[in-house]
């Protein structure tokens, strides 16, 4: 077993990932995480856009069709909460949030920027510190969560990231946690900039390694 894989939680093959994507979503959150994670498709991994409606429109007007309904998150192995310009309204929509029945005992659950607010509303953060963006920070603090000025933080099966491009850290953490560092490194290496691939990947993984559960 890879030393980076959490004991009792390893599932290298057939991992289903729900990338929660709502109206007003940030393209960098949903698409970067989805693209990187699907580099493990040869292992049976599948990351899919998961939304409460059949179509959602991004903060920049890009309309996309949902690949899965919101309830797919309840059966997925991994759930990623993306951010967007309407997250505060979504966080106040009890009927919508009630459609989510997530289980951190069975699932890896992570959020980025304003996605952290949704995790807070769902009671997923407990007393752990969390990362988010500067705009969302006051709302997350208001929800009773201590915000840290870091790009990524995790405890057990729960993780948060701050900043649009921090989606790479969420993807790296998910892949390393469930498929091991070797598989994560290979997937990230493919996407890394030419001429700096090794340096880029090792710097990225250095951020998430301290938060990987020991075998």
N, C-alpha and C positions, 0 to 999 in steps of 0.2 A: 504493500500500500504506500502511496506517495505520502511523505511526511507532512505535506500541506493539507491533506484531506482530513476533515473532521471525523473522528471515530463514530461509527454508527449512523453516519449520514451520507456516506459516499454512494453516489448513484451516477457513475460515469456515462452510462448508456441510456438513451431515451428520455432525456430530461426535457420537460415541458416548461417553457418560460412565458409568462404573461406580462407583456409590456403595457401597463395601464396608460391609456392615451385618451384624453378628454378634449372637448372643444376648447380651442385657444391654446393647444399644446405647443410646447417648444420642440421644434424639429430635431435639434441637437440631442435632446434627452432621449427621445424615442428611437430615432433612426440610428444613432451611433451605437447605442447598447444593442439594438436588434441586429445590426450588421456585424458587430464583433462576435456576439454570442453565436450567431448562425455560422460562423467559421468552424464550429464544432458539429456541423451537420453530418459529417462522416461518422460521428459517434452516435447518431440518432437524436442529437439535440435539435430543438425547434423553438425559436423565439417568435412570438406573434403579437401583432398589434391587437390589443384587447380594449374594447370601448363599450360605453353604455348605449350607444346607438349605432346604426348601420354605417353611418358616415360621420366623420369629424373633420373640422377645419382648423388648421394650425394658426398660430399667432400672426403668421405672415400670409395667410389666405390659401395655404395649400390644402386642398380637400383630398382625403383618402378614405378608402373603404376599410372598415374594421375587419380583421381576419377572424376574430373571436368575440363573442358577447362578453359582457362584464363578468358574468358568473363563471366563465372559464378560469378566472383567477382562483376560485375556490378549490379547483382540482389540480391546478398547476403545481409543479415542484418548486418553482421560483416565481416571485411576484415583484415587479419593478414599478414603482410609482413615479411617472414622469411629472414634469411641472408644466405650468401654462399660465396664461393671463386671467383665467377664470377660476383658479383653484380656490380662492377664498369663498366664492359662491358655492362651489362644489362641496367644500368642507361643511357648509351650513345646510346642505341638502340631506337630511336624515334618511329620506326614502331611498335615495341613491346609495348612500353608504351602507344601508341595511342589506343591500344586495351582496355585500362582501362578507364572507365568513372565512376569514383566514386563520391559519393554524401554524404559529412559529415552531411548534414541536415537530411538524412535518415539513414545513416550507422554509426556504430562505426568502426573506422579505426585505426589500431595500427601497429607498426613496431619494429623490434628488431635488434640491432647491425647494420649490413650493410643494412638491410631493411629500416632503417631510411633514408639512402641516396636515395632510390627509392621514398620515400614519399616526400623528399625535391625536387626531380626532377619533381614530379607531382604537386608541389605547394600546398601540403596539410599542411605544417607546418607554413606557414605565419611567424609571428614574435614570435612564441612560442619557448621556450627553448626545447632542445631535448636530449635524451640519445642515446648513441651508444657505440661501442667498441673502444679500443685504435687504432686499425689499420684503422678503417673507419673514425675516428674523423677528420683528416685533410681534407678529401674529403667532409664531411658534412659541415665543417667550410667554405671550399671553395665555397660551394653551398649557402652560406649566412645564415647559421643556427648557433645559439649559442648553443654550447654543454655544458651540465652540468654533473658534476661528480656524478651521482646518478643512482641507479638501475632502477628507474621507474619515469616517469613524464607524466602527462596528463593535458589537458585543454579541457573541454567540451567533444566532441565525438572523440578526437584525442589523442593517447597515443604513447609513445616510451619507450623502455627498453634497457638496456645495459648489456651485458654479457650473455653467452649461457644459463645459468640456470635461467636467468631473464624471460624466457618464462612462468614460473609459475606465475609471476606477471601479465603478459598480460592476461593469462587465468583467473586468479582470478578477475581482473578488468572487463573483459567482462562478466563473470558470475554474479558478484555482480551488475553490471550496468543494466543488462537486466533481471535477475531472482531474484535479491535481495541477501542480505548477508546470509540469512539462507540457501538458496539453494547452494550458492557458498561454504559455510562452510562445508556442508554435502559432496559435491563432493570432496573437497580438503582433508577432513578428511579420506576418503576412501584410498586415494593415499599416505597420509603422513606416515612416518616411524613409525612402531610399537614401543610403549613405550614412544613416544614423540608427539603423534598425536595432542593433544590439544595445546601444546606449539608451535609446528611447524605451525599449521594453524593460530593461533592468531598472531604470528609474521609475517607471510606472509600477512595476511589481514591488519595488521597495516600499511604496506607500501602503500597499495592502497586506504585505507579508506579516506585519506585526499583529494583524487582526484575524489571521487564519487559525482555526482551532487545531491543536496538536492531535496527531493520531493516537 
